[in-house]
Amino acid sequence: MSSYEIIETPNIKRPSDMATTVSFHRRGPGGIKVSKLLSQQLCDKYGVTRSELKVQIKILDSPHLSENKQHLSAVDRDIRSHTAPWGDDGRRALANTLAFKVDEWVAMIEKADIEFEKHIDDLPRMKAIFDALPAEMTEGISFPSPAEERAKYRVSIDRDVIPDWESYNIGGLEGDEKDKFIADIRDSEQRRMQGVVKDAAQRTVDVIEKATEKMDAYGEGIDGKMKGVFRDTLISNIKSLADLLKHLNVTEDPRLERVRKMIIDKLCATDAETLREDPEARAKFSKDAKAILAEDVLRRMGDFGGDS
């Protein structure tokens, strides 16, 4: 990872004008249980402790539960892709220009909920399999009821407005104490905003560095065979990130906007197939990418402000 120096962030605006916060919470049944009897028998046989050896039994072999988890993992990935950390308490900043994403995430969760209900409907089949297992395998293990399964399942997206300092109750504070409180709130807001821009800049650096490495490693070797590999997503990821950058630039910093336009003009103009076929195009891409990484504006934004 490259290192960059810290600079001041211009044009700090009120966070509520630029973004809201979202946090994604999920929990659900696992379906893996430990057979205490078999675990103890094997521990005694091999002279080891229960912390070293356990026998686990998968009592919920549910394709619908697997689908449910895949849907929820996709929600989590998409949220992380389109947001940036808002401090260190798990909340993430969602640009107001991307507010429509919340409806998409809710729709994805609804699909996950449908799969979970199918899992509930499939419990009798799985219980029949569980009941047919040898008693020594299932001793001390109870098969969950539908109500118990539902009680373990919770999924939510919490979205909150980012309060400005005027929103805080500062009754009882006067004079210097009140001024200090307001200054602390504003400083915290600025550092969190800077953290969003820092995250956006660092993502850009990471993607361009990875693309440059792939491009430099690709080509014809001394044996005449092609070395290295890069896929179409190499360019599509750069384009997606450049588009996202305009949303994550919550301070509307002109330097970050300049970098975004440089990426589009220099790195997104040639498709992946041309880059694979044309060594001169690859050389130009690599040169342009390294030139962007060497730009003082990007180098200095890599460590943009700080997180609160």
N, C-alpha and C positions, 0 to 999 in steps of 0.2 A: 504494500500500500504506500502511496506517495504521502509526503508530509507537506503542509502548507502553512503559511503564516496567517495570523489573525488580523483582520481589518475591521473598521467600523461599518455598520450597515446603515445606509441612508434611507430616508423616506419611510420610517416606521409608521404604520397606520394602526388604527384600532383593530385588534384581532377579530372582533365581532363583525367588522365590515368585510373581512376577507374569508373567514372560515368558521366552521362549527367543529365540535369534537365528537368522535364516535368511539365506542368501545364494544367489542364483540365478546360475548360470553357463551360458553357451551360446556355441557357435561352430559354424560350418558352412560349406559351400562357397558361393561367391558366383556362379560361373558367368560372370563378366565378365572377358574377357581383352583386353589391348592388342595390336593389330596393329602391331608395330614397323616393318615395311616400309611399310605404308600411311601410318602416322604420319610417318615420315621423308620420304616422297615429298611429302606435303602441306606439311610444314614447309619443305622446300626450295622448293616452289612459291610459298609465300606469305611466305617470309623470316621465319619465326617459330621459336621453340624448342620442344622436346618438352614443356617445362613449360607451354607456352601452348596446344598443340594435340595431341590424342591421338585415335586412332581405336580405339574399343572394339567388341568383338564379343561378343555374348551367345551363348555356346556351350551353355549349359544352359537351354533354354527349357522349363522343367519346371513344369507346373501343380501337381504334387505337392510340389515344393520350395517353391513359393509358399504352399501350404496349410500346410506344415510351419512356415514362418516366421510365418504368421498365428497358428497355435496357440501358438507360443512367445512371440510378442508379447503374446498374451492372458494367458499365465501371468505375464509380467513386469508387465503392468498390474495384474492382480489382486493380486499380491504387494505392489506399491507402494500399492494402495488399502487393504489390510488391515494394513499394517505401518507402522512409523515408523523413521527413521534411528536406528541405534544407534552414535553416534559418527560418525567420518568415514572409516571403512575399508571401506565398502560393505556391511557387515552391517546387517540391519534387525531391529527388535524385533517379535516376534509374541507377542501376549498369550496366556497359557495358556488363556484362555477361547475362543480362536480356533484352538486346536491342530488341530481337525478340518480346517482349510483345507489343511493339508499333504497329506492324502489326495486332496483335490480337485485340487491342483496336480500331484500325481504322475499322476493319471488324465488330466489335460490333456496332460502330457508324453508319456504313452503313445500318445495320439492323434497327436501330432506325430511320434513314432517310426514309427508305422504309415505315415504319409505319406512319411516319409523312405525307408522300405523300398520303397514304390511308386516313388519317384524312382529308386532304384537299379535296379529292374526295368525302368524306362523308358530307361535309358542307351543300350541298343542302337539304339533309334529315334533318339535325339538324335545319336548318333555317326554314323549314316547321313547325317543332314542336314549334320553337320560335315564329313564326308568329301566331300560334294558341293560344298562351297564352293570358289571359285577358290583356287589354291595361294598366290597373293600375299596373300590375306587371312589365311591360317592359317599362314604361314611362321613357324617358331619357336614355334608353339603346339601343345601336345599335348593330346589329349582324355583326361580322367581315367578311370582304371579304377575298378571298384566298390570295390576295396580302398583306393585313394587317396581316394575320396569318403568312405568310412567313417572313414578316419583323420582327416579334417578335422572330423568331426561329434562334438561332445561336449556333453552337456546334463546338468546336475546341480542338485539343491537340497541345500545343506548346512545342517543344523540342529544347533545347538550349545546346550548348557546354559550359562547365564551363571554363571561361577564367583563364589562369594563369597570374601571375603578369606581365609577359613580354607583354601580350596582351593589357595592359592599356596604354593609351597615357599619358606619363608623361613628355612631352615636356615642357620646362620652369622650371622644378624642377632640382635643382642641390644640390650637397653636402649633408648636413644633412637632408634637406627637402626631397630629393629624397630617401635617405635611410629610413627615417621614413615612407614615403608613401609605399615603398616596404614591410617594416616590418609590417605595418598595414594590407596590402592585404594578406600577408602570414598568419598573425594571424587570420584574418577573415576566410580564407580558412580552417585552422586547426580546428577552433572552429565549423565550419559547418560540417567538416568530423567527428569530435568527436560527434557531434549531431546525425549523422547517426548511428554510433556505439552505442551510448547511446539508441537510439530508438530500435535498434535490441536487445540489452541486456534487455531492459525493457519489450519488447514483450515476450521474453523468460521467464522472471520472472513471468509475468502475467499469461501466459499459464500454466506453471508448478504449480503455486500456485492454480489456479482454478482446475486443474486436481487433485491435492492433496486433496483439500477440497471435491471434488466429491467422491474421493476414500474413504476418511475417513468417509463420511456420508453414504456410501453404505454398506449394510450387513443385517444380520438377527437380528431382534429386540427381546426383551424379550418375545413378544407374538408369536414368531415363524414366523412372517411375514417379508418379505424383506423390508428394509427401504432405501430410497434414490433412485437415478436413474443416470445412465450415459450412454451415447450413443457411438456408434462406432467412432463418430467424435472426441471423447476425445483423442483417440490415433492418429487418422489420422491428427488432428490439430497439435499435437506435431511433427509428422513426417514432415508435410508440413513446419512448422516453422524451424525445424532443417535444412531442405533443403534450405530454404530461407536465413537462417543465414549465409551460406557460401557466398551468394551474397551481403548481407548487410554489411558484414565485410570488408568494403572498405579500411580500414587501414591494412588489412591482419594481424591483431593482433593474435599472437599464443595463447593467453589466451582465446580469444573468440572461436577460433577453437577447443581448448581443451574442452571447455564447450559443444560445438556442438557434439563432438564425445562421450562425456559422456552421453548426452541425447539420442543419437542413441543407444549406447550400453546398457544403463540401463533402459530406459523408452519405447523404441520402439521394444523391443525383444518379448513382449507378446501381443497377440491380445486382443481386447476388450471382446470377448466372454469368453475366458479363465479367464480374470480378473473378470467377472461377476460370474462365476461358482466356482472359486477357492479362498477361503479366504486367503490362504497362499500366493498366487500370488499377491493378492491385498495388503497384508501387506508388501511384498517385494517391490512392486511398490512404495507404500507410503514412505517406509523407504529410498529407493534410491532417490526419488524425493526430500525429505527433506534434504538428504545428499548433493544433488546438490545445493539446495538453500542455504545451510549452507557453501558451498565452498567459501573461501575468494575471489577467483578470480571472481565469479559471483556477490557476494555482493558488491565488489568494482566497478564492471562495471555497476551496476545499475544506478550510477550517473556519468557516463563516461563523463568527460570534461564538456562541456556546449554548449548551442545553441547561435548563434549569433543573 
